[in-house]
Amino acid sequence: MELDVKKFIEEKIREIKETIRDKKAISALSGGVDSSTCTVLAHRAVGDNLKVIFIDDGLMRKNEPEDVKEIFSAMAISVEIIDAQEEFFKALEGKSDPEEKRKAFRDTFYTIFGKEVSRSKARFLVQGTIAADIIETKGGVKTQHNILEQIGIDPEKGYGFKAIEPLKEIFKHQVREVAKDLGLPEKLYNRMPFPGPGLATRVVGEVNPARIELVRKATCIVEEEIEALRPFQAFAVLLSDKGTGIEEGARKFGEIIIIRSVESKDAMTAEPTKIPWEVLTKISKRMTTEIPSVTRVAYEITPKPPATIEYV
């Protein structure tokens, strides 16, 4: 369905304004196109009555907090960064089941935001829930951390705020259209999707700071080398098993990295990117050279369905 972007923006700004009125709200900004679009919509609706918070959970891309703050500063929107890395890693400690990890992330995320809402005397939390998040969570595919009311959780009773979700009826490609019309920079509205629980969804098995740092470095390599192909989404995954390699003629057990790159429109279905062989071999060479603990690199070609885009 084609979206009337200008009409959508007008309606959402009006709805946000009528909901918040003269009260205060907090925007849950992550730096992705969804939360960024919501933040700009809400800022246009209520101005200084919106407080924008970026939770640094330690699971983001390299330099993400600083980059996001700089981008929004250029749009005259102030961003407060909350360091919550310790809380998130503690919540994820000892957990390897994908759903357990997602729910632990969700509970920590909303507990922290609940405290910030209470501290700032805000009544509302603006967040970038989109249609695909709701469909996958309600369908039992996987828990998206930003789904509460849709699965019967009352955020006001549980965390002390009401949720405002301006994008919950549209999909990723439509969000990009809205973001572009709102004047967000291209590097934001054309940015590859990044999951709410961050790099935790790209670590198979237990999550800890060392494993996150490894997959963060690997993700940088994948994004740099595949950027020219402009896929819908491309990233690295760290497996829980190890593979045998050779170092100076001796056996070495090292990490296994999976490269994942897909083409999609709405994230509901996806096909693997046809990456040229020379690009794949360059990625493999960089991985094993720049991250010495990696001994094996593989490219995964499963479409969605039967696989999901993210691993965890």
QUIVENVEN-V163096 format. One record per helix or strand of 2 or more residues. SS is the DSSP state (h for helix, s for strand). FROM is the first residue (numbers start at 1). TO is the last residue. If there is no record, write none. Layout:
# QUIVENVEN-V163096
ss=SS from=FROM to=TO
ss=SS from=FROM to=TO
This chain:
# QUIVENVEN-V163096
ss=h from=5 to=20
ss=s from=25 to=29
ss=h from=33 to=49
ss=s from=50 to=56
ss=h from=64 to=73
ss=s from=79 to=83
ss=h from=85 to=92
ss=h from=98 to=120
ss=s from=124 to=126
ss=h from=131 to=138
ss=h from=149 to=151
ss=h from=155 to=159
ss=s from=162 to=164
ss=h from=172 to=181
ss=h from=186 to=189
ss=h from=198 to=202
ss=h from=209 to=229
ss=s from=233 to=247
ss=s from=250 to=263
ss=s from=270 to=272
ss=h from=277 to=290
ss=s from=294 to=299
